[in-house]
Amino acid sequence: MSSTAPSTRMTGIGRVLVIVYAVMALAATGRSFVQIVRRFDEAPLAYTLSAVAALVYILATLALIFARRRGWYTVAWVAIVFELTGVLVVGVLSILLPALFQHETVWSLFGRGYLFVPLVLPVFGIWWLRTHRPVAVERPVEAVA
């Protein structure tokens, strides 16, 4: 490998971003599992949304890890934009229609229960994706004889 070749390892802020996404994936998965097993009948919408958030964090974590590959890069974009949309929609609805969310979800009140990390994290994720596009692989041009 030459010294001018781009690194395939994630470093710096990208690594921190993946770690935070992984922590959120674990936290949201644990929360939604306990909520669904113990009290699903009390707030099915809220607890289903927590499970959806968990799946989105898992998918975003994996997609960011493999984002150097074009397909995963696209998956990362979709997951993170979906996450941001979810946080904003659920955040607004949990303020305007609190009866819908008598039990908190991961995204309720813009992620207040998680110190607003769910609101800030996708913004950093989008920034990282915009500044770390996958490098197109150059293919040698075959000589026409």
C-alpha positions in Angstrom: 0.0 0.0 0.0 1.5 3.3 -1.0 1.7 6.2 1.4 -0.6 8.3 -0.9 -3.4 5.8 -1.0 -6.4 6.8 1.1 -6.9 5.1 4.4 -9.7 2.6 4.7 -9.8 2.8 8.5 -12.1 5.2 10.2 -10.2 7.6 12.5 -10.9 10.7 14.6 -14.4 12.1 14.6 -15.7 9.3 12.5 -14.7 6.7 15.1 -16.3 8.8 17.9 -19.4 9.1 15.8 -19.6 5.3 15.4 -19.1 4.8 19.1 -21.8 7.2 20.0 -24.2 5.6 17.5 -23.3 2.2 18.9 -24.0 3.4 22.5 -27.3 4.8 21.4 -28.2 1.6 19.6 -27.5 -0.4 22.8 -29.4 2.1 25.0 -32.4 2.3 22.7 -32.5 -1.5 22.2 -32.4 -2.1 25.9 -35.0 0.5 26.6 -37.4 -0.7 23.9 -37.0 -4.3 24.9 -37.8 -3.7 28.5 -40.7 -1.4 27.6 -42.2 -3.9 25.1 -41.8 -6.9 27.4 -43.1 -5.3 30.6 -45.7 -2.7 29.5 -46.4 -2.7 25.8 -50.2 -2.6 26.4 -49.8 0.7 28.3 -48.3 2.7 25.4 -47.9 0.7 22.2 -47.2 3.7 20.0 -44.4 5.1 22.2 -42.8 1.7 22.7 -43.0 0.8 19.1 -41.3 4.1 18.3 -38.5 3.3 20.8 -38.0 0.0 18.9 -37.9 1.8 15.6 -35.3 4.2 17.0 -33.2 1.2 18.2 -33.3 -0.3 14.7 -32.4 3.0 13.1 -29.4 3.4 15.4 -28.2 -0.2 14.7 -28.5 0.4 11.0 -26.8 3.8 11.1 -24.0 2.3 13.2 -23.4 -0.5 10.7 -23.8 1.9 7.7 -21.2 4.4 9.1 -18.7 1.6 9.8 -19.0 0.5 6.1 -19.7 3.9 4.6 -16.6 3.8 2.4 -18.6 1.4 0.2 -21.0 3.3 -1.9 -24.1 1.2 -1.1 -23.5 1.5 2.7 -22.9 5.2 2.3 -26.4 5.6 0.8 -27.8 3.4 3.6 -26.1 5.7 6.1 -27.7 8.8 4.5 -31.1 7.2 4.5 -30.8 6.0 8.2 -29.5 9.3 9.5 -32.0 11.5 7.6 -34.8 9.2 8.8 -33.4 9.5 12.4 -33.4 13.3 12.2 -36.9 13.4 10.8 -38.1 11.0 13.5 -36.5 13.1 16.3 -38.0 16.3 14.9 -41.5 14.8 14.3 -41.7 12.9 17.6 -40.2 15.9 19.4 -42.8 18.3 18.1 -45.7 15.8 18.5 -44.6 15.1 22.1 -44.9 18.8 22.9 -48.1 19.6 20.9 -50.0 16.3 21.6 -48.6 14.9 24.9 -51.5 12.5 25.1 -49.9 10.5 22.3 -46.7 10.1 24.3 -47.8 9.6 27.9 -44.8 7.3 28.1 -41.5 8.6 26.8 -39.8 7.3 23.7 -36.1 7.7 22.8 -37.1 10.6 20.6 -39.7 12.3 22.9 -39.1 15.9 23.6 -36.2 15.8 21.1 -34.4 13.2 23.1 -34.5 14.9 26.5 -34.1 11.6 28.3 -30.8 11.1 26.5 -29.5 14.6 27.1 -30.7 15.7 23.6 -28.1 13.4 21.9 -30.8 12.1 19.6 -31.3 15.7 18.3 -27.6 16.5 17.9 -26.2 13.2 16.7 -27.9 13.1 13.2 -26.6 16.6 12.5 -23.1 15.5 13.1 -23.8 12.3 11.1 -24.9 14.4 8.1 -21.9 16.7 8.4 -19.6 13.6 8.6 -21.2 12.0 5.5 -21.0 15.3 3.6 -17.3 15.7 4.3 -16.3 12.0 3.9 -17.8 10.8 0.6 -16.4 7.5 -0.6 -13.6 7.8 -3.1 -14.6 6.5 -6.5 -12.3 3.6 -7.5 -10.5 4.4 -10.7 -10.4 1.7 -13.2 -7.7 1.5 -15.8 -8.7 2.4 -19.3 -8.2 -0.5 -21.6 -6.4 0.2 -24.8 -8.5 -0.2 -27.9 -6.5 -2.1 -30.5 
